[in-house]
Amino acid sequence: MTKNTMKKIIYFYILFLICFTVVFSTNPSYAYKAGGVLIIHNEKEPKLLNPLFANSESEKSVYNLIYSGLVGIDDNFNDYPDLASYVPSIYNKCVYKENAKTVVLYKLRDEAFWHDGKPVTTSDIKFTWESYTNPNIKKTVEDSDEIEGYKQIEKIEEIDSKTFKIYFKGIYPNYKRLFRYVLPKHAFTLRNINGINEENPFNLKPIGSGAFVFTDWKNGKLILDANLKYYKVRPHLDQIIYIYKKLDRDIVNQFEKGQIQYLESNSMNDIKDVITSDKNIKALEIPQLTMIELAFNTESSKLKNKNIRKALASSIDRQEIVKNFRSIKSYWSDSQPNSFLFNESIKESYAYNLNYAQYLLELENWKFDDSDGIRKNNKIPLDLKLITDVNVINRQTADYLKDTWSHLGINLSIEVVEPENFSNALKNKDDYDIVIYTRRMAIDGYDRANYLSYKNIVPIGKNYSRFDNAEVEAIFSDSTRINNYSDEKKVSSILNEEIPVLPLFTYVKNVLVSKHLNNFRPNIIYGNTWNSFEWWLD
């Protein structure tokens, strides 16, 4: 062996050791302890295990283990391929327009199989679509967003057993949110599709393609075993067991000792009176997708001046309101922290500052009138009308504003309306100045467009602020710009300056897990069990 050859061998050996060390020290999946049984407690036992007929949170938790979808969304709101071998988009040319209609090209993973060993094919995709849209199959929620999405599909073309095209009836940007749970056609073919109902045996003994296989379910105990042929990677855990029973001292005691690793339906508030030790417990405070927002009517004669909107925004002490409610916390963005849309710059611009609020009001010639304590501009009083719904937090926030703004010389009247009458109460621009409402947080630009595009002005949509901005409208009208980072950042900048809407609070949820459970990554879109195949116990 020559000296040069020996040097090369030593060089490549050292390089291998370096790569080995880096990979195994930085990737947590290599540090796991294989095997083990995870026990989850939930007070609410599923009714069935078929997403056609049962879709409670406790049922979806199990679905994430048993079933698979075409495309998933992770805890950072990034799309990832699940049964699909890639995420279709306009950039990989697998999403395109044809006669003003959206067409999506998918290819399934070759290694995807059902738990009974049969391959997942395009026929299963078409069968799932037909099941959700068949009027003879009575689904639990006939008007859900998912079912409405399936109804937008015109046809599915099966190119081969693994490749297919979805043709929509028009432009449909939310195609990735469909087919979250794909159903096995062969499990139902012995029955006519019209006979699929809540009595079908499949609903209690489902076959899926997910990371865990249904094993047994009786007496409040559901057992799922690891799918040893799972197409991604063999789950680290051997088994997951759900225990369904009322929370009691015995359950809390097992949780404290690490014998139960996840209290799925309870928060720290539920166990604070009976817990004796939290040394083995992690309490995670997770912002939810539900938020409370305030909209200024930008077509109102008094609020079309943005300095008045800025004054009102700067006069709100969120913390004063939050301290009365455990379920919310102050919030400054219209999107969830893990979303690429998240932007808290408004916090710096409109932090609580009564002096600044008074300065802006004076600047716009709204002068304090000592005779009645109401500010006036050319003898016109600063009277404002706020409309909100029956939500307790929304109503108490409105009451707080009425009291606070009275000290600023603003007379606020409040109208509380029932949810079914909400849009009608806002259809005339002269009937209100301010709205407080509960909404779903934005995770992409399409959510924003529903509340900020002038095309969606109330009562057509939920643009309660009646905001109309040409630059924002141009972004929302262009499918190539609406989720573009720089364009959405521009939207945030415009919102910060024009302030048509003001985020106030987000709902939060405490998630309780054992400190021995690793790689638990809460996902408020797809549920906390979305990555269960990556969990491990130490």
ABEGO torsion letter per residue (X at the ends): XBAAAAAAAAAAAAAAAAAAAAAAAABAAAABBBEEBBBBBBABBBABABAAABABAAAAAAAAAABBBABBBBAAGBBBBBABABBBBAAAGABBBBGGBBBBBBBBBAABBBAAGBBBBAAAAAAAAAAAABAABBBABAABAAAAAAAABABBBBABAABBBBBBABBBAAAAABGABBBBAAAAAABBAAABBAABAAAABBBBABABBBABBBGGBBBBBBBAABAABBBABABBBBBBBBBBAAAAAAAAAGABABBAABBAAAAAAABABAAABBBBBBBBABBBBBBBBAABAAAABAAAAAAAAAABBAAAAAAABAABBBBABABBAABAABBAAAAAAABBBAAAAAAAAAAAGBBBBAAAGBBBBGGBBBBBBBBBBABAAAAAAAAAAAAAAAAAGBBBBBBBBBAAAAAAAAABAAABABBBBBBBBBABAAAAAAAABAAABOAABABAAGBBBAAAAAAAABAAAAABAAAAAAAAAAAAAAGABBBABBBBBBBBBBAABBGBBBBAAAEAAAAAAABBBX
